[in-house]
Amino acid sequence: MFVDTAKILLKAGNGGNGCVSFRREKYVAAGGPDGGDGGKGGDILFEVDDNLSTLSDFRYRRKYAAENGESGKPKKSFGRRGKPLVIKVPRGTLIKDEATGKLLHDMSDDKPYVAVQGGKGGWGNCHFATPTRQVPRFAKSGVPGEEREVRLELKLLADVGLLGFPNVGKSTLLSTVSEAKPVIGNYPFTTLSPVLGVVRMGESSFVMADIPGLIEGASAGVGLGHDFLRHVERCRLLVHVVDVSGSEGRDPVQDFETINAELAGYSPELAERPQIVAANKCDIADEEAVAHFRRYIEQKGLVFFPISAATKDGVAPLLQAVAAKLAALPPIKTFAAEELPKEDYEQKADREITVTEHDGVYFVEGKWLLNVIGSVNFDDYESLQYFQRVLRNSGVIDKLVEAGIEEGDTVSIYDVEFDYVG
């Protein structure tokens, strides 16, 4: 079964906890704290695998979690980092944020994409030793790893897309011009999933895709076309295959107009994509019918080629025209990532916060604070003011006062530490 969309939950590894330990060694007085830091949690990243052609691997496994970082150990030994989790996807997969629908990344090249990052490891108690706090009996917990639900969408990477009604000869044409072996049968909807084939023209080559047959209403969700129109979006050139013989009892002109109406209904940009019209089955068509359809197509300013995919008659000139047209067109379309909307933390005061105190250090924890810290530039005065407003409006300052904080005490919010000023 062909699967071209999937929804999965990603959970990066949590950072390991810092260690509370003291050096105890014979003949060594006042060894001091020596608890090591926790290891960073594992990231989750996506990589392209050209051996994959569908997203079927994600049908039954919906949650992916990376390894947590190891906790710190005595003798200032750091915990081991969590192993990153690598998820393989077909080339051309789009990764979208499920909550907002925004595009995070287009997996069209060979660069891996880190979708969620593992949490940083917590500090061991060796970091908290000061002249006035020589025996810190506490350490920092590891930071939770990022969590995100994403939607995967496969949009095939092909230079040329073959369009047309079911059973017009697209699969036969692809099998004739490439090494692809699509299923060919004398009945509608033989092709149930897109098939790619490499067409070689001397020293150059291009990728051609046999898109499953479209029918009227495809852009509105009728038939198979709704699921496969997305695969036409990247194609630089469309070859519109029409059964000019009328062997299926349809009118070639009506077929041509119907398919183009579906393209426009799905995407106006797609409707403007360059097209070459291939009138197939000319070996069994009436000459007058072919001539009539040629006049109609050429009046629209499109290039017309009479062919017979079964006998290969007229196929060579078609391929030469396709290659020449591709040479003048821009590269395959890639989609730019979209910026996720920033949450207004300043106005939201209903966030969960926990405050714990150890030896004059007040630890503030709240999952949402990780996003706040990541958005603040602590070298910028206005950004610092924003951070202070968030702490007040969200109730963090009130929680600290309730916990008994005093002027000069240390506040620790994950990776950020500062002295409290009332």
N, C-alpha and C positions, 0 to 999 in steps of 0.2 A: 504494500500500500504506500502511495506517495504522500508524504506529510511535509508541508511547507510552512507551517506555523506551530509554535509551541510556547507554553508559558511555564517558567521554572522559577524556583526560589533559590537565591544564592545567600549563603551565610559564610563569611570569612572567619578564620580562626581567631579566638580570643587570645590576647596577650597573656603570657604566664605571670603569675604573681611573684612579687619580690620576696626574698627570703629574710627572716629574722634569725640572725645567728651571731655568736660572739666567738672571737678567737680564744681558744683555751689550749695552751701549749706549755709543756713543762719548761720552767726557767724563763718564761716570757710573762712579765707582769703587765697587767692592764692591756691585754691584746686588743681590746676594742671591738666594735661591730664589724663583721665581715660577711654579711648576707649579700648574696649576688642578685643581679636583676633577672627578671623573667624574660623568656624569649618572645620575639614577635610572633603573632599568629600568622598562619598561612594566608596568602592572597588567593583569589580565584580569578583565573585569566582564561581568555578564549584564544584559540589558535585555529588557523585554517588547515583543513585536511582535504586535499584534492581527491582522495579516494572515497569521500562521502558525497552523496548527491541528494540526500533528503535529511529531514530532521526527525526521522522515525525513531532514533535512539532516545528521544525525549518523550515518547508517548507514555511510558510507564514509570520512568523515574523523573520526579518533579522537583526534588529537593537535592541540592548539592552543597555540602559543607566541607570546608578546608580544615586542616589539622590545627589544633590549638598549640600555642607556644608552651614550652615546658617551664615550670616554676624555677626560680633561682635556687641556688644551693650554697652551703657554707663555703668558706675560704674564697669568697668573692667569685664563685663560679657562676657564670651566666647560664640560664636555661637554654635548651636547644630551640631554634626557630621552628615553627610549624611548617610542614611541607606545603608548598603551593599546590592548588588543585588546577589542573589544566583540562579544559573542556574543548573537545574538537568539534568544529562545525564546518559545513560545506562553504566553499568560497562564494561570496555574494550574500551571506547572511547579515541581516540587519539586527542589531541589538537595541531594543527600546525599553525605556522605563515604563513599567506597567501602570504605575499610579498616575503619571502625567501624559503618557503617550509620546514623550520626547525621544528623539533618536540619540542614543548614546555613542554608537560606533557602527561603521560600515566595514564588515570583514571582507574587504576586497583585495587587500594586499597581504603580505606575509608577516607583517608585524603583529606580535601578540598584543592583546588588549586586556588590561587589568580592570575588571568590572567592579570588584569590591576588594578593599584592602584589609589585611589582618590588623588587629589591634596591637598597639605597642606594649611591650612588656613592662610590668611594674618595677619600680626601684626597690632594691634591697635596703636594709636598714643602714648600710654603710654610708649612704648618701645623706642621712639625716643627723649625722654626728656634728655637733657644734661645741664651742668652748663651754656653753652653759647646758648643753644636752649631750652628755658624753655616753649615755647608755640608752639610745633609742630602741625601745622594744616594739617597734612597729615598722611596717613596710607598706609599699603601695600595691594595690591590686592591679592586675593587668587590665588594659583597656579592651572593652568588647569589640569584636570585629564588625565590620560593616555588614548590613543585611539589606537585600534589595530583591524585589520581584521583577523579573524582566520578561519581555516577550521577544521571541526569536521569529524573524520573518525571512524566508529565503526568496531572494530575487536573483534568478540565474544571470550569470555573466556571459553574454553572447553578443557577437557583433551583429548578427543577422537573425531576425525572427521570422519564421514561416507562419503566416496567418491564413485563415480560411475556415470555411464550414467543415464539419466532419466528412471524411471520405472523399476529399477533393484531390488527394494524392500527395499531401505534404510528406508523409512518412516514406513514400516511394521515392520522392525527390531526394530526401536526405540520405537514404540508403544508397542512392545512385551516385551522389557526389562526395560521400565520405565513407569512413569505415564503420559508422554507427549502424546498429542493427535493430531499428525499432520494429515493434510488432506490426505487421501489415495484414489487414483482413478486409473482406468485402462487406463491411457493415459499419454503421456509425459508431463513433467513440471507441475505435480500435486503440488509439493512443490515450492512456489514462494518466500519464505523467509526462512532463517535458523531457525531451531527449536531445542531448548535445552531440554534435559531430564536428570534426575538424576538416575543413575543406582546404586542400593544398593546391596552390596555383604556382607551380615552379618553385621559386625560392621563398615565396610568401604564402601565408595561410590565414584563414579566419575561422571563427567559431560560428556555427549555424545551429539554431534551436528549433526543434519541431514542437510548436506550442499546441496542446490539445485543442480540438475543434471548438470554435465559438458558435453560439447560436443566438438568435434574437432574444434580448432580455438578459444577456450575460452580465452586463454592467450593473444590473439590478439584482443579481443573485440567482438567475435562472440557469439551470444546467451546470456543466463543469466549468464553463468559461470564467465564472466569478472567482474561482480559486486560482486560476492560472493567468488572468490578465496582468497580475503584478510582474510576471516574468518577462513581459514585453517591455517593461519600463526602461531597462538598461540598454536594450538593443539600439544600435546606431542606425540601422537600416531595416526596413520591413519589406519582405517579399510576400506580396499578397497573391496566394494561389487560388485561382478560380476554375471551377469545372465548366469549361466553355461548351462541353458536349451536351450538358443538360441531362446527363445519365441518371441523376437522382431526382429528376422531375422538377428542378428549380431553374429560375431564370438567372443567368450570370450577372446581369446588371443589378438585379435585386439583391443577389448575394453580396456583391461588391459594396453596395450602399449600406446594407444591414451591418456588415462587419465594421465599416468605418463609423457608423452611428454608435456602435457599442464602444469603440475606442474613444470617441468624443465623450460619451457618457461616463466613462471611467476616468479619463484624464484629458482635458483639452490640449495639454502639452503633447500627449502621446499621439493625438490626432494630427498634429503638425509634423510628426516624424517623417523623414523621406521614405517614399514607397516606390517599389518597382512591381509591376503587375505581370504575373506569369499565368497565361491562359493555358491550363493543362488539359490533357486528353484530346489534343488537336487531331490525333490519329484516328479518332472515331467521331469527330465533330463535323457538322455541316460547314462547308467553306463560307457560305453566306453568314452563318451565325458567328463565325470567327471574325469575319470582316466587319460585321456590325459592332461587335464588342470592341474591336480594335479602334474603330472610329470614336466610340463613346469614351474610351480611356484616353486616347490622344487629345480629344477635345478638352479634357481636364488637365492637360499638360503633363501627364504621367508617361513614363517609358513602358512600352508594351512588348512582351516577348511571347510568341506562340511556342509551346513546348509539348513534349510527350515524355513524362518522367519514366514511363514503362519502357519506351524504346530508346530513350536518351536523345531523341531528336530535338534540337534547339536548346539543349541544356548548356552546352559549351558557351555559346554567345551570352546566355543569361549570367553564367558565372563570371565571365570577363567583365560584363557591365557592373556586376555587384562588386568585384574587386576594385574596379576603377572608381566607383562611387565611394567605397570605404576609404580609399586613399585620400579623399578630399574632405572627409568628415572628422570631427573631433573624437578623442578617445571615448571609451565606454564610460557612461555616466556613473559617478560615485556620489554618495549622499553625505553631506556635511553634518557633523554632530550638532545637536541643538543644546543650548544652555538650559539647564533645569531652573525652574522658577525658585527664587530665594524665599524662604519662609520668613515672615515678619516676627521674629522672636521677641522684639521689643514690646509688642502689643499682647502677647500671650502669657498669662500668669497661671495657667492651670497645669503646670508641668510637675512631674514627680521628681522630688529632690530628697536626697539623704545626706545628713551631715553627721560625721563621727569625729571625735577628738582624741588625739593621742599626744601626751606630753607637749601641749600647747600648739599642736598642728591640727588644723581643722580641715578634714577631707570632705570635699563636696562631690557627690556623684549624681548623675542623671544622664541617661542615654542621649537626650537631646542636646546636652551641653557640648558633646563632641562636635556636633555640627556648628555650634556657635563659635567654639575655639578655632575651628578650621576656617571660619570666614573673617577672623579678626587679624589685622596687621598690628602687632604690638609695638611696632616702631613708629606708628602714625598716631598723632594726638587725637584726631577725630574718631579714628577707629577704636581707640581706648575709651573714649567717652561713650561710644555706642555700647561697648562691652559693659561698662559700669551701669548704663541705663537698663540693659538686659538683666543684669544681676538684681537690680532693685525691682524692676517691674515684674519679674518672674518669681519673686519671693525668696531668692537666695540669701540676700542680706538679712531679711527677717528671720530666716531659719538659723543663720549664724548668730544673731543676737539672742535668739531663744536658747541656743546651745551654750551661751555664756562667753562668747568671744570678747576679747578686750583689745584695746589699742596696742598695736605692735605684734599681736599674734600672727602666726603664719597661716595663710589660706592656700590649700592645694586642690586645684581642679584639674585632674588628670595630668597633663604635661605642663600646666601653668602654676606657678607659685608666686604669691605676693604677700606683703605685710598689710594687715587690716588697718584702715584708717577710718575711724568713726565719723 
